[in-house]
Amino acid sequence: MMSEFASTQLIEVTYLIATALFILSLKWMSSPATARRGVWAGEFGMLLAVAGTLLHRGIVDYKWLAAALVLGTIIGVPLGKVAMTAVPQRTALSHAFGALCVTLVGTAEFYLRAPSVPPFMMAVLGMEVILGSLTFTGSLMAAGKLQEVLPQRPITYKGQNFVNLGVLVIAVIVAIILVLHPERVYLYPLIVILPLIFGVLMIIPIGGADMPTVISLLNSYAGLSAAAMGFVLDNKLLIIAGALDGASGFILSVNMSKAMNRSFSNVLFGAFGQEQASAAAGAETRAVRSASAEEAASILAAANKVVIVPGYGMAVSQAQHKVRELYDALTKRGVDVRFGIHPVAGRMPGHMNVLLAEADIPYDKLMEMDDANGDFAQTDVALVIGANDVTNPAARTDASSPIYGMPILDVDKARTVMVIKRGMSAGFAGIDNPLYYSDKTLMLFGDAKSFVGSIVREISGGSGH
Protein backbone atom coordinates (compact mmCIF):
# COMPACT_ATOMS: atom_id res chain seq x y z
CA MET A 1 0.00 0.00 0.00
CA MET A 2 2.83 2.37 0.81
CA SER A 3 4.29 1.81 -2.65
CA GLU A 4 0.94 2.55 -4.31
CA PHE A 5 0.46 5.63 -2.10
CA ALA A 6 3.96 6.88 -2.89
CA SER A 7 3.34 6.35 -6.62
CA THR A 8 0.08 8.31 -6.45
CA GLN A 9 1.77 11.15 -4.57
CA LEU A 10 4.58 11.29 -7.12
CA ILE A 11 2.09 11.49 -9.98
CA GLU A 12 0.17 14.30 -8.26
CA VAL A 13 3.36 16.29 -7.59
CA THR A 14 4.48 15.78 -11.21
CA TYR A 15 1.09 16.99 -12.45
CA LEU A 16 1.22 20.00 -10.13
CA ILE A 17 4.64 21.07 -11.46
CA ALA A 18 3.44 20.51 -15.05
CA THR A 19 0.37 22.69 -14.39
CA ALA A 20 2.55 25.50 -13.00
CA LEU A 21 4.80 25.28 -16.05
CA PHE A 22 1.80 25.49 -18.41
CA ILE A 23 0.61 28.66 -16.66
CA LEU A 24 4.09 30.20 -16.73
CA SER A 25 4.41 29.22 -20.39
CA LEU A 26 1.32 31.23 -21.31
CA LYS A 27 2.55 34.15 -19.22
CA TRP A 28 6.00 34.20 -20.79
CA MET A 29 4.74 33.71 -24.36
CA SER A 30 2.76 36.94 -24.07
CA SER A 31 5.97 38.90 -24.65
CA PRO A 32 8.52 38.45 -27.47
CA ALA A 33 11.37 38.94 -24.99
CA THR A 34 10.32 35.91 -22.91
CA ALA A 35 8.59 33.82 -25.59
CA ARG A 36 11.49 31.37 -25.98
CA ARG A 37 11.46 30.72 -22.24
CA GLY A 38 7.70 30.17 -22.46
CA VAL A 39 8.13 27.54 -25.19
CA TRP A 40 10.70 25.65 -23.12
CA ALA A 41 8.44 25.81 -20.05
CA GLY A 42 5.51 24.42 -22.04
CA GLU A 43 7.60 21.63 -23.55
CA PHE A 44 9.07 20.60 -20.18
CA GLY A 45 5.60 20.76 -18.61
CA MET A 46 4.25 18.42 -21.29
CA LEU A 47 7.19 16.05 -20.77
CA LEU A 48 6.38 15.90 -17.05
CA ALA A 49 2.68 15.37 -17.81
CA VAL A 50 3.48 12.40 -20.09
CA ALA A 51 5.97 10.98 -17.58
CA GLY A 52 3.46 11.28 -14.74
CA THR A 53 0.80 9.51 -16.80
CA LEU A 54 3.19 6.66 -17.61
CA LEU A 55 3.66 6.11 -13.86
CA HIS A 56 -0.05 5.38 -13.43
CA ARG A 57 -0.69 1.96 -11.92
CA GLY A 58 -3.69 1.41 -14.18
CA ILE A 59 -1.31 0.72 -17.07
CA VAL A 60 -0.80 -3.04 -17.36
CA ASP A 61 1.07 -3.24 -20.66
CA TYR A 62 3.51 -0.65 -22.04
CA LYS A 63 3.96 -2.21 -25.49
CA TRP A 64 1.17 -0.26 -27.18
CA LEU A 65 2.24 2.93 -25.40
CA ALA A 66 5.81 2.47 -26.59
CA ALA A 67 4.60 1.86 -30.14
CA ALA A 68 2.44 5.02 -29.99
CA LEU A 69 5.36 7.10 -28.69
CA VAL A 70 7.63 5.84 -31.49
CA LEU A 71 4.95 6.46 -34.13
CA GLY A 72 4.25 9.93 -32.73
CA THR A 73 7.95 10.77 -32.84
CA ILE A 74 8.25 9.56 -36.44
CA ILE A 75 5.33 11.78 -37.47
CA GLY A 76 6.15 14.71 -35.18
CA VAL A 77 9.81 15.33 -36.01
CA PRO A 78 9.25 16.04 -39.75
CA LEU A 79 6.18 18.14 -38.92
CA GLY A 80 8.34 20.28 -36.65
CA LYS A 81 10.74 21.08 -39.50
CA VAL A 82 8.35 23.09 -41.67
CA ALA A 83 9.09 26.50 -43.17
CA MET A 84 7.90 29.51 -41.20
CA THR A 85 5.28 30.17 -43.87
CA ALA A 86 3.77 26.75 -43.18
CA VAL A 87 3.47 27.25 -39.40
CA PRO A 88 -0.27 28.18 -39.59
CA GLN A 89 -1.26 24.97 -41.36
CA ARG A 90 1.14 23.03 -39.13
CA THR A 91 -0.71 24.50 -36.13
CA ALA A 92 -4.05 23.53 -37.65
CA LEU A 93 -2.80 19.96 -38.08
CA SER A 94 -1.80 19.88 -34.40
CA HIS A 95 -5.33 20.91 -33.47
CA ALA A 96 -6.68 18.16 -35.72
CA PHE A 97 -4.51 15.45 -34.13
CA GLY A 98 -5.37 16.59 -30.61
CA ALA A 99 -9.08 16.68 -31.43
CA LEU A 100 -8.94 13.21 -33.01
CA CYS A 101 -7.31 11.90 -29.83
CA VAL A 102 -10.07 13.41 -27.71
CA THR A 103 -12.76 11.88 -29.94
CA LEU A 104 -11.19 8.42 -29.85
CA VAL A 105 -10.71 8.49 -26.07
CA GLY A 106 -14.29 9.67 -25.58
CA THR A 107 -15.58 6.90 -27.84
CA ALA A 108 -13.59 4.26 -25.94
CA GLU A 109 -14.87 5.58 -22.60
CA PHE A 110 -18.49 5.52 -23.78
CA TYR A 111 -18.40 1.91 -24.94
CA LEU A 112 -16.54 0.86 -21.77
CA ARG A 113 -19.19 2.48 -19.55
CA ALA A 114 -22.36 1.88 -21.63
CA PRO A 115 -25.20 1.25 -21.06
CA SER A 116 -24.98 2.63 -17.51
CA VAL A 117 -23.35 6.04 -18.03
CA PRO A 118 -24.26 8.59 -15.29
CA PRO A 119 -26.09 11.67 -16.68
CA PHE A 120 -23.35 14.20 -15.80
CA MET A 121 -20.66 11.93 -17.23
CA MET A 122 -22.66 11.43 -20.43
CA ALA A 123 -23.23 15.17 -20.79
CA VAL A 124 -19.52 15.90 -20.46
CA LEU A 125 -18.62 12.98 -22.73
CA GLY A 126 -21.07 14.22 -25.36
CA MET A 127 -19.56 17.71 -25.25
CA GLU A 128 -16.07 16.21 -25.52
CA VAL A 129 -16.88 14.08 -28.56
CA ILE A 130 -18.90 16.74 -30.41
CA LEU A 131 -16.21 19.41 -29.94
CA GLY A 132 -13.43 16.95 -30.75
CA SER A 133 -15.09 15.69 -33.93
CA LEU A 134 -15.93 19.10 -35.39
CA THR A 135 -12.48 20.43 -34.46
CA PHE A 136 -10.81 17.48 -36.19
CA THR A 137 -12.40 17.99 -39.60
CA GLY A 138 -12.55 21.78 -39.21
CA SER A 139 -8.82 21.92 -38.55
CA LEU A 140 -8.06 19.65 -41.50
CA MET A 141 -10.14 21.93 -43.73
CA ALA A 142 -8.36 25.03 -42.38
CA ALA A 143 -4.97 23.40 -43.01
CA GLY A 144 -6.08 22.53 -46.55
CA LYS A 145 -7.13 26.11 -47.26
CA LEU A 146 -3.89 27.50 -45.84
CA GLN A 147 -1.85 25.00 -47.87
CA GLU A 148 -3.94 26.01 -50.91
CA VAL A 149 -4.91 22.42 -51.70
CA LEU A 150 -8.49 23.62 -51.12
CA PRO A 151 -10.05 26.82 -52.50
CA GLN A 152 -9.24 29.83 -50.27
CA ARG A 153 -12.30 31.76 -51.37
CA PRO A 154 -15.58 31.14 -49.54
CA ILE A 155 -17.87 28.49 -51.02
CA THR A 156 -21.47 29.42 -50.30
CA TYR A 157 -24.98 28.40 -51.29
CA LYS A 158 -28.49 29.49 -50.36
CA GLY A 159 -29.61 28.38 -46.91
CA GLN A 160 -26.10 27.27 -45.99
CA ASN A 161 -26.16 28.59 -42.42
CA PHE A 162 -29.44 26.78 -41.68
CA VAL A 163 -28.01 23.51 -43.02
CA ASN A 164 -24.81 23.89 -40.99
CA LEU A 165 -26.54 24.76 -37.75
CA GLY A 166 -29.17 22.09 -38.38
CA VAL A 167 -26.48 19.38 -38.51
CA LEU A 168 -24.96 20.62 -35.24
CA VAL A 169 -28.34 20.94 -33.50
CA ILE A 170 -29.24 17.34 -34.42
CA ALA A 171 -25.94 16.15 -32.92
CA VAL A 172 -26.66 18.08 -29.70
CA ILE A 173 -30.21 16.63 -29.54
CA VAL A 174 -28.82 13.10 -29.93
CA ALA A 175 -26.33 13.82 -27.10
CA ILE A 176 -29.21 14.99 -24.87
CA ILE A 177 -31.15 11.79 -25.67
CA LEU A 178 -28.10 9.75 -24.65
CA VAL A 179 -27.85 11.70 -21.39
CA LEU A 180 -31.45 10.70 -20.61
CA HIS A 181 -31.25 7.20 -22.14
CA PRO A 182 -27.61 5.98 -22.25
CA GLU A 183 -28.84 2.48 -23.05
CA ARG A 184 -29.60 3.65 -26.63
CA VAL A 185 -26.02 2.84 -27.64
CA TYR A 186 -26.98 2.65 -31.33
CA LEU A 187 -27.38 6.47 -31.37
CA TYR A 188 -23.79 7.15 -30.29
CA PRO A 189 -22.17 7.11 -33.77
CA LEU A 190 -24.34 10.10 -34.70
CA ILE A 191 -22.60 12.39 -32.16
CA VAL A 192 -19.33 11.53 -33.93
CA ILE A 193 -20.40 11.52 -37.58
CA LEU A 194 -22.63 14.64 -37.56
CA PRO A 195 -19.98 16.92 -35.96
CA LEU A 196 -17.40 15.53 -38.41
CA ILE A 197 -19.67 16.71 -41.23
CA PHE A 198 -20.32 20.02 -39.47
CA GLY A 199 -16.56 20.67 -39.19
CA VAL A 200 -16.27 20.51 -42.98
CA LEU A 201 -19.39 22.61 -43.57
CA MET A 202 -18.21 25.19 -41.01
CA ILE A 203 -14.95 25.98 -42.82
CA ILE A 204 -16.15 25.85 -46.46
CA PRO A 205 -17.82 29.31 -46.37
CA ILE A 206 -14.89 30.98 -44.57
CA GLY A 207 -12.31 32.79 -46.71
CA GLY A 208 -8.54 33.08 -46.30
CA ALA A 209 -8.86 36.53 -44.74
CA ASP A 210 -10.42 35.01 -41.64
CA MET A 211 -8.04 32.09 -41.20
CA PRO A 212 -6.08 33.70 -38.30
CA THR A 213 -9.28 34.00 -36.27
CA VAL A 214 -10.50 30.54 -37.30
CA ILE A 215 -7.24 28.92 -36.19
CA SER A 216 -7.39 30.54 -32.75
CA LEU A 217 -11.08 29.58 -32.45
CA LEU A 218 -10.32 25.95 -33.34
CA ASN A 219 -7.54 26.08 -30.77
CA SER A 220 -10.16 27.10 -28.20
CA TYR A 221 -12.45 24.22 -29.22
CA ALA A 222 -9.58 21.73 -28.94
CA GLY A 223 -8.78 23.00 -25.45
CA LEU A 224 -12.39 22.81 -24.29
CA SER A 225 -12.73 19.26 -25.61
CA ALA A 226 -9.54 18.29 -23.75
CA ALA A 227 -10.92 19.83 -20.53
CA ALA A 228 -14.11 17.80 -20.96
CA MET A 229 -11.98 14.70 -21.44
CA GLY A 230 -10.27 15.55 -18.14
CA PHE A 231 -13.65 15.31 -16.38
CA VAL A 232 -14.39 11.97 -18.07
CA LEU A 233 -11.00 10.52 -17.07
CA ASP A 234 -10.96 12.26 -13.67
CA ASN A 235 -7.64 13.88 -14.58
CA LYS A 236 -7.11 17.31 -12.99
CA LEU A 237 -4.12 18.13 -15.20
CA LEU A 238 -6.17 17.63 -18.37
CA ILE A 239 -8.96 19.80 -16.98
CA ILE A 240 -6.55 22.64 -16.14
CA ALA A 241 -4.47 22.38 -19.33
CA GLY A 242 -7.60 22.16 -21.49
CA ALA A 243 -9.18 25.12 -19.71
CA LEU A 244 -6.01 27.19 -20.21
CA ASP A 245 -5.91 26.26 -23.89
CA GLY A 246 -9.63 26.90 -24.36
CA ALA A 247 -9.65 30.22 -22.51
CA SER A 248 -6.50 31.58 -24.15
CA GLY A 249 -7.73 30.53 -27.60
CA PHE A 250 -11.09 32.19 -26.99
CA ILE A 251 -9.50 35.44 -25.72
CA LEU A 252 -7.16 35.45 -28.71
CA SER A 253 -10.11 34.93 -31.06
CA VAL A 254 -11.91 37.89 -29.45
CA ASN A 255 -8.83 40.08 -29.86
CA MET A 256 -8.38 38.98 -33.47
CA SER A 257 -12.02 39.74 -34.24
CA LYS A 258 -11.64 43.18 -32.69
CA ALA A 259 -8.54 43.76 -34.80
CA MET A 260 -10.71 43.13 -37.88
CA ASN A 261 -13.74 44.98 -36.44
CA ARG A 262 -15.81 41.84 -36.81
CA SER A 263 -17.90 39.54 -34.62
CA PHE A 264 -17.64 35.77 -34.25
CA SER A 265 -20.90 35.33 -36.12
CA ASN A 266 -19.54 37.48 -38.94
CA VAL A 267 -16.36 35.39 -39.07
CA LEU A 268 -18.24 32.09 -39.07
CA PHE A 269 -21.15 33.09 -41.33
CA GLY A 270 -20.00 36.22 -43.19
CA ALA A 271 -18.25 34.57 -46.17
CA PHE A 272 -15.60 37.30 -45.99
CA GLY A 273 -13.01 37.21 -48.77
CA GLN A 274 -14.96 36.92 -51.99
CA GLU A 275 -13.25 38.20 -55.10
CA GLN A 276 -14.66 41.42 -56.46
CA ALA A 277 -14.56 41.64 -60.22
CA SER A 278 -14.64 45.42 -60.19
CA ALA A 279 -11.50 45.53 -58.07
CA ALA A 280 -9.59 43.34 -60.49
CA ALA A 281 -10.77 45.40 -63.47
CA GLY A 282 -9.83 48.65 -61.77
CA ALA A 283 -6.39 47.39 -60.93
CA GLU A 284 -5.70 46.89 -64.65
CA THR A 285 -6.63 50.40 -65.75
CA ARG A 286 -5.50 52.74 -62.96
CA ALA A 287 -1.95 54.05 -63.13
CA VAL A 288 0.60 53.54 -60.38
CA ARG A 289 4.06 55.02 -59.78
CA SER A 290 6.86 52.47 -59.57
CA ALA A 291 10.51 52.76 -58.58
CA SER A 292 13.72 50.76 -58.90
CA ALA A 293 15.83 49.36 -56.08
CA GLU A 294 18.35 52.16 -56.63
CA GLU A 295 15.67 54.84 -56.27
CA ALA A 296 14.21 53.15 -53.20
CA ALA A 297 17.67 52.91 -51.59
CA SER A 298 18.27 56.61 -52.20
CA ILE A 299 14.97 57.58 -50.54
CA LEU A 300 15.52 55.28 -47.56
CA ALA A 301 19.12 56.38 -46.98
CA ALA A 302 18.06 60.05 -46.97
CA ALA A 303 15.30 59.46 -44.41
CA ASN A 304 15.50 60.20 -40.70
CA LYS A 305 12.70 57.85 -39.65
CA VAL A 306 11.53 54.66 -41.37
CA VAL A 307 8.74 52.30 -40.32
CA ILE A 308 8.78 48.87 -41.96
CA VAL A 309 5.39 47.10 -42.18
CA PRO A 310 5.73 43.35 -42.83
CA GLY A 311 2.97 41.13 -44.19
CA TYR A 312 2.38 37.69 -45.62
CA GLY A 313 4.42 38.57 -48.72
CA MET A 314 7.52 38.78 -46.51
CA ALA A 315 6.73 35.33 -45.12
CA VAL A 316 6.19 33.77 -48.55
CA SER A 317 9.54 34.98 -49.88
CA GLN A 318 11.35 34.30 -46.58
CA ALA A 319 12.65 37.88 -46.67
CA GLN A 320 13.01 38.39 -42.91
CA HIS A 321 16.80 37.94 -42.91
CA LYS A 322 17.22 40.42 -45.77
CA VAL A 323 14.96 42.79 -43.84
CA ARG A 324 17.36 42.44 -40.91
CA GLU A 325 20.24 43.37 -43.25
CA LEU A 326 18.25 46.42 -44.38
CA TYR A 327 17.64 47.36 -40.74
CA ASP A 328 21.39 47.09 -40.02
CA ALA A 329 22.40 49.07 -43.13
CA LEU A 330 19.98 51.93 -42.38
CA THR A 331 20.77 51.99 -38.66
CA LYS A 332 24.49 52.37 -39.47
CA ARG A 333 23.57 55.50 -41.41
CA GLY A 334 21.76 56.91 -38.40
CA VAL A 335 18.26 56.21 -39.66
CA ASP A 336 15.69 55.43 -36.94
CA VAL A 337 14.11 52.16 -38.13
CA ARG A 338 11.10 50.55 -36.45
CA PHE A 339 8.53 47.91 -37.37
CA GLY A 340 4.76 48.35 -37.36
CA ILE A 341 2.96 45.06 -36.67
CA HIS A 342 -0.75 44.55 -37.33
CA PRO A 343 -2.43 41.88 -35.12
CA VAL A 344 -3.77 39.93 -38.11
CA ALA A 345 -0.84 40.37 -40.52
CA GLY A 346 0.03 37.02 -42.06
CA ARG A 347 -2.03 33.91 -41.51
CA MET A 348 -1.95 33.39 -37.79
CA PRO A 349 -1.63 35.47 -34.62
CA GLY A 350 1.94 36.64 -34.06
CA HIS A 351 3.10 35.43 -37.50
CA MET A 352 5.18 38.54 -38.20
CA ASN A 353 6.60 38.68 -34.67
CA VAL A 354 7.88 35.12 -35.03
CA LEU A 355 9.52 35.81 -38.39
CA LEU A 356 11.23 38.99 -37.18
CA ALA A 357 12.36 37.28 -33.98
CA GLU A 358 13.88 34.52 -36.13
CA ALA A 359 15.92 37.23 -37.87
CA ASP A 360 17.01 38.67 -34.47
CA ILE A 361 15.27 42.02 -34.92
CA PRO A 362 15.51 43.79 -31.52
CA TYR A 363 12.24 43.39 -29.61
CA ASP A 364 12.12 47.08 -28.68
CA LYS A 365 11.93 47.98 -32.37
CA LEU A 366 8.61 46.15 -32.83
CA MET A 367 5.60 48.43 -32.42
CA GLU A 368 2.02 47.31 -31.98
CA MET A 369 -0.59 48.89 -34.24
CA ASP A 370 -1.67 51.71 -31.91
CA ASP A 371 1.91 52.76 -31.20
CA ALA A 372 2.85 52.58 -34.88
CA ASN A 373 -0.17 54.67 -35.91
CA GLY A 374 0.96 57.40 -33.54
CA ASP A 375 4.29 57.50 -35.39
CA PHE A 376 3.32 57.52 -39.06
CA ALA A 377 2.62 61.26 -39.27
CA GLN A 378 6.26 61.88 -38.25
CA THR A 379 7.63 59.10 -40.47
CA ASP A 380 9.63 59.90 -43.59
CA VAL A 381 9.16 56.50 -45.25
CA ALA A 382 6.72 53.68 -44.57
CA LEU A 383 8.07 50.58 -46.27
CA VAL A 384 5.31 47.98 -46.73
CA ILE A 385 6.62 44.47 -47.44
CA GLY A 386 3.89 42.21 -48.72
CA ALA A 387 1.08 43.57 -46.51
CA ASN A 388 -2.20 44.37 -48.24
CA ASP A 389 -5.56 44.46 -46.43
CA VAL A 390 -4.02 45.66 -43.13
CA THR A 391 -2.81 48.85 -44.86
CA ASN A 392 -5.92 49.50 -46.98
CA PRO A 393 -7.27 53.04 -46.29
CA ALA A 394 -10.68 51.96 -47.64
CA ALA A 395 -11.24 50.55 -44.16
CA ARG A 396 -11.45 54.16 -42.93
CA THR A 397 -13.12 55.88 -45.86
CA ASP A 398 -15.31 53.49 -47.89
CA ALA A 399 -18.49 52.48 -46.04
CA SER A 400 -19.32 50.01 -48.83
CA SER A 401 -16.04 48.11 -48.39
CA PRO A 402 -16.21 44.69 -46.67
CA ILE A 403 -13.30 45.77 -44.45
CA TYR A 404 -14.88 49.12 -43.48
CA GLY A 405 -14.23 49.83 -39.80
CA MET A 406 -11.36 47.37 -39.54
CA PRO A 407 -8.41 48.96 -37.69
CA ILE A 408 -5.48 49.34 -40.08
CA LEU A 409 -1.91 50.60 -40.03
CA ASP A 410 -2.07 54.25 -41.14
CA VAL A 411 0.88 54.01 -43.52
CA ASP A 412 -0.76 56.54 -45.86
CA LYS A 413 -0.03 59.25 -43.27
CA ALA A 414 3.73 58.87 -43.78
CA ARG A 415 5.49 61.38 -46.09
CA THR A 416 6.42 58.63 -48.56
CA VAL A 417 5.02 55.11 -48.87
CA MET A 418 6.88 52.32 -50.65
CA VAL A 419 5.19 48.97 -51.24
CA ILE A 420 7.11 45.84 -52.19
CA LYS A 421 4.72 43.51 -54.02
CA ARG A 422 4.93 40.96 -56.82
CA GLY A 423 2.01 42.49 -58.71
CA MET A 424 -1.33 44.23 -58.33
CA SER A 425 -3.31 41.20 -57.16
CA ALA A 426 -5.78 41.65 -54.31
CA GLY A 427 -5.15 40.44 -50.76
CA PHE A 428 -7.09 37.86 -48.77
CA ALA A 429 -10.16 40.11 -48.69
CA GLY A 430 -10.26 40.13 -52.50
CA ILE A 431 -10.53 43.93 -52.79
CA ASP A 432 -8.45 46.63 -54.40
CA ASN A 433 -6.16 48.85 -52.28
CA PRO A 434 -6.40 52.63 -52.99
CA LEU A 435 -3.05 53.08 -51.23
CA TYR A 436 -1.27 51.80 -54.34
CA TYR A 437 -2.61 54.67 -56.48
CA SER A 438 -1.76 57.49 -54.07
CA ASP A 439 0.56 60.27 -55.25
CA LYS A 440 2.87 59.59 -52.30
CA THR A 441 3.13 55.82 -52.97
CA LEU A 442 5.87 54.11 -54.95
CA MET A 443 5.32 50.49 -55.98
CA LEU A 444 8.41 48.29 -55.86
CA PHE A 445 7.44 45.30 -58.00
CA GLY A 446 9.28 42.03 -57.39
CA ASP A 447 9.99 39.24 -54.95
CA ALA A 448 10.40 40.72 -51.46
CA LYS A 449 13.60 38.83 -50.64
CA SER A 450 15.43 39.73 -53.84
CA PHE A 451 14.15 43.33 -53.90
CA VAL A 452 15.15 44.03 -50.30
CA GLY A 453 18.51 42.40 -51.05
CA SER A 454 18.98 44.79 -54.00
CA ILE A 455 18.13 47.78 -51.80
CA VAL A 456 20.68 46.63 -49.20
CA ARG A 457 23.38 46.31 -51.86
CA GLU A 458 22.63 49.81 -53.15
CA ILE A 459 22.77 51.32 -49.64
CA SER A 460 25.88 49.39 -48.63
CA GLY A 461 27.57 50.30 -51.88
CA GLY A 462 27.18 53.98 -51.04
CA SER A 463 24.80 54.75 -53.88
CA GLY A 464 22.10 55.65 -51.38
CA HIS A 465 23.60 59.11 -50.76
N, C-alpha and C positions, 0 to 999 in steps of 0.2 A: 504493500500500500504506500509505503514511504516513497518508493521509486516512482510509482504512478503519480503521487502528489507532487514530487519534485519535478517530474516531466511536465505536468500541467502548469506549475508555477513558472517554469522556464519558458514555456510557450507564451504565457500571458505577458511576461516581462519583454520577450522578443517582440510581441505584437505592440506593446506600449511604446517601445523605442521606435518601431517602424512608423507608428501613428504620428509621433512627434516629428520624425523626419519628413513625413508627407506634408505636415503643416508648415514646417520650416521651408520646405522646398517651394511651396506656393508663395510664401512670403518673400523668399530670396529671388524667385523668378519674376517678381513684379518690377524689378529694376535691372537694366542692362549691366550695371556694375557688379551685381551679385548673381546674375542669372546662371553662370557656370557652376557656382557653388550650389545653387538650387537644383540643377540637374544631377549633380553628384549626390546630393542629399536624397533626392527622389529615387535614384537608382539603388543606393545602399539600403534605403527603406524597403524597397521592393525585394531586394535580396534577403533581408531579414524576414520579411513576410513569408517568402517562399520557404526559407529554412525553417521557420517556426511551424509552418504547415506540415512539412515533411517529418517533424518530430511527433506528430499526432499519433496516439496509440491506436486510433481507429484504422490506420493503414496496415493491412496484413500482407500485402505483396507490393514490392517496389519495382517490379519488372516493367509494368505498364507505365509507371511514372517516369522511370529512367528513359524508356522509349520516347515518351512525350517530350521530355526535356531535350533529348538529342534531336528529335524532329523539329522542335521549336527553334533550337539553335541553328539548325541547317537552313530553316526558312528565314529566321530573324537577322542573321549576319548580313546576307546580301541586301535585305530590305533596308538595313541601316546605312548602306553605302550608296545612297541615291544622291543625285545632284540637288543642289539647294532649290532649284526650280521645281523639283518633284516632291519637295517636303509636304505640300498640302495634300496631294493624293496619297502619299505615304501615311500621313496622319489619318486620312479617311479610311485607309485599309486597316490601320491599328484599331480604329473604332469598330470596324466590321468584325475583325477577329475576336475582340473582346465581347461584342454583342452576341456573336455566334456561341461563344463559350457559355455566356449567361443562359442563352436559350436551351442549349444542350443539358446544362446542369439542372435547370428548372424542369425540363422534360423528364430527366432521370428521377428527380425527386418526386414528381407527381406520380409516376408509375410505381415507385417504391412505396408510396404512402396510400395510393388509391386502393379501395374506394372510401376509406375513412379519413379524409383530409379535413382537419378542423377549419371552420369558416374563415378565421383570420389568416391562417396559413394559406388557404386557397386564394384568398383575396390578394395577398402579397405575391404569391406564386404567379397568379394571373397577370398582375402588373409587371412582374419581372419578365415573363415570357413575351407578353405583347410588346413591351418597350425593346427588349432584346431583338425580337424578330424584325420589327420595323427599322430598327437602327442598323441591323445587319445589311438588309437589301438597300436601305437608303444610303448608307455609307459606300457600298459598292457602286451605286449609281453616281454618287458625288465624285468618287475617284475616277470613274469612267468619263465623266464630263470634264474633269480637270486634266485628265490625260488625253482628252480630245479623241477618244475612241467612241464616244457618244456625242450627239449634237449638243453644243453649248447653248444654243438658243432655246428658249422655252417652247415646249410642244403642248399646245392647248386644244381643247375642243369644247363644244357647248355642253354645259351641265357638268363639267369636270369636277368642280369642287363638291358638288352633291354626291357624285359617284365616289370620290375619295373618302369623304367623311362617312358616307354610308357603309363602306367596307370596314372602316375603323369602328363605327358604332356597333355593327353586327358582332365584331370580335369582342367588344366590351360586354355586350348583352350575353354572349355565350359564356364569358368569364363569370358574370353574375349568376347565371344558371348553375355553373359548376360550384360556385360558393354555396348555393342553396341545396344543390343536389350533386355532391361529388361522386356519387355512384354512377352517374352518366358519363362514364369514361370515354365512350365513343365520340363525345363532343369535343374532347381535348384537342385533337389535331386542328380544329378550326381556329383556336387561339394562337396557333403557330402559323398556319397557312395564310389566313386573312391578313395579319400584320405584315407578313413577307410581301404580299401583293401591295399593301398600302405603302410600304417603304419605296417601292418602285414608282407607284403613282404619285407619291408625294414629291419626288425629285424631278420627274419629267417636266412639269410646268415651270421650274425654277431655272432662270438663266445664269450665265457665268458671273454676272455682276454681283449676284447675291451669294456666291459660294463661300466667301469668308464667314458670313453669318450662319450659313447652313452648317458648315463644319463645326463651328463652336456650339450650335444647337444640338447637333448629333452627339457631340462630346458630352453635353449635358444629359441627353437621353441614356447614353452608355453608362454614365456615372450613376444615374438614378436606378437603372436596371441592376447594376452591381450592388447598390445599397439594398435593394429589395432581396437580392440573392443572399445578402448577409443575414437578413431576418429569417429566411428559409433555412439556412444552414446554421443559424445561431452563432454567427461569427462576427464579433464586435469590430474587428479590423476592417472587414469588408463593408460593414455599415458605414463606418467613419470615412474610409477611403472613397467609397462610392458617393457619399454625401458631399465630400469635398470636391470631387470631380463634377458632380451634378450641379452644385451651387456655383462653382467657379465658371463652368461652361455657360450656365444660365446668365450670370452677371456679365460675362464677356459678350454673350449674344445681345443683351440689352444695350451694352455700350456700343457694339458694332451697329446696331439698328439706329441708335441715336446719331452715330457718326454719318449715317446715310439718310437721316431724317425720315426714317420709315418705321413702321410697326411690325411685330411678328406676323400678324395676319397678312400684311402687305408683302412681306418676304415670302411667306408660304403660299399665298394665293394671288399675288399681284402680277405674275408672269413678266417680271421686270427684265429687260434686256433684249427686246425684240428689235430686229433691224428695221430702220426707217429708210425707205427708198429715197425720200426727199433729201435726207442727209447725204447719202452716197452720191446722188446726182449733183448736189450743191458743191460737194468736195471736188468734183471734176471741173467745174466752171469757174469757181472763185480763185482769184490770184493770191499767191502767198510770196513772201520775201524769203529767199534762202541765202545761206552763207557757206563759205568753205571753212575747213579746219583752221587755215591760216588766219582768216578774218575773225573767227571765233576766239582764237588764242590771243589775238591783239586786243580784243574787247575785254576779255577776262583779265589779262595781265595789267590793263590800265585801270581796272576797277579797284575800289577800296573795300567794298563789301559784296560778297557773293553768297547766295543761298542756293544750294543744290537740292533739287526735289527728285528723289528716285521713285521709280514705279516698276511695274511688271516687266517692261522692256529691258530694264537693267538686269533683272533676274534671268530673263530668257537668254541674253547674250553673255551672261556671267561677267559683267563689266565692273563688278565691285572693286576688284583689285586695281584696275586702271583708274577708277574713280579715286582710290586712295593715292595713286601716283599724282593725279591732278591736284588733289588736296595738298599734297606735299610740295608740288611745284609752285602753286599759288601762294601757299603759306610762306615759303622761302622768299618770295617777292614782297612780303608784308601785307598780302591781301587777307582780310578777315573772311574765312570760309566756314559756313555752317550748313547744316542739313535740315530741311523741313520735311517732317514725316507725317503723312496722313494716316489715320487709324486703319483705313481699309485699303491702303495701297498694296498692290500685289494680290495674292489669292488666299491669304490666311492672315489672321491677326499677328502682328509683329514680324511679318515677312521681311520688310525692308530693314528693320533693326537687326535681324539675324544676319542678313547679308553684309551689312556694314560692319557689324561686330566681327564677322569672319575676316574682313579686310583690315581689322585693327583700327578702325576710325575711332578717335577718342570719344568716349561716351558724352562728355560735356559739350560736344559739338552737335549733338543730335537734339533738335527742337521738336516738341510736340506741336500740333497744328495751331493751337491758340497762341503759343509763343512765337511761332514762325510768322503768323499773320500780323502780329504786332511789329514785325521787323521789315516786311516787304516794302513799305513806303520809303524806308531809308536804305533800301538795297539797290546797288548799282546794276547787278545782273542776277536774274533768277534763271538758273540752268535746270531745265526739266529733262530728266533722262527716262524716257519711256513711260511717263505717267500721262494719263488721258483724262478720264472722267473726274478724277479728284482735283483737277485744275480747271475744269470747265466753268467759265463765268456764267453760262446759261443757268446754272443752279441758283444764281442770285437774281437774274434779270428776266428770265423767260418763264412765265407762269404756266405755259403750255408744255414745258419740258418735263419728261418723266423724272428728272433728277432735281426739279425745282425744290428749293428749300434744303437740299443736302449741303452740309457744311463742306467747304472746299478750301484749298490752299490759295490765298489771294495773290498768286504770282503775277497777275496782270497789273498789280499796283507797283511793281518794281520798275525802275527806269528803262531797263532793257530785259526782254525775255528771250531766251534761246531754248529751243525744243529739239532734242535729239530723237528722231523717229525714223523708222524704215520707210514709211510712206504716209498717205493721208487716210488710212483705214480708220474706222471708228473703234472706240474702246468697247469694254464689256457691255456698256449700256446701249450700244448700237446707235449712238447719236453723234452728230457733228460737233466739233469744238470751235466756237468763235474765236478763241484765243489765238488760233493759228493764222487768222486773217488780220490780226491787229497790226497797226502801223509800227508798234514797238516790238513786234515779235519777229525773230529770225528762225527759220526752220533749218535744222542741220540734218539732212537726209542721209541715213546710213545705219549700219549696225553700231549699236552703242559702244561695244568694246573697242572696235577698230577706230571709231570716230573719236572717242575720248583719248585713245592711244595717240592718234594723230595730233590732237590738241596739245597733249603733254609734250610730244616731240617738238612742236613749234615753240612752245613756251620755254622748254629746256634749251632749245637751240638758240635762244635769244631773239627770235624773230617776233616775240610778243611785245617788244617795246614800241 
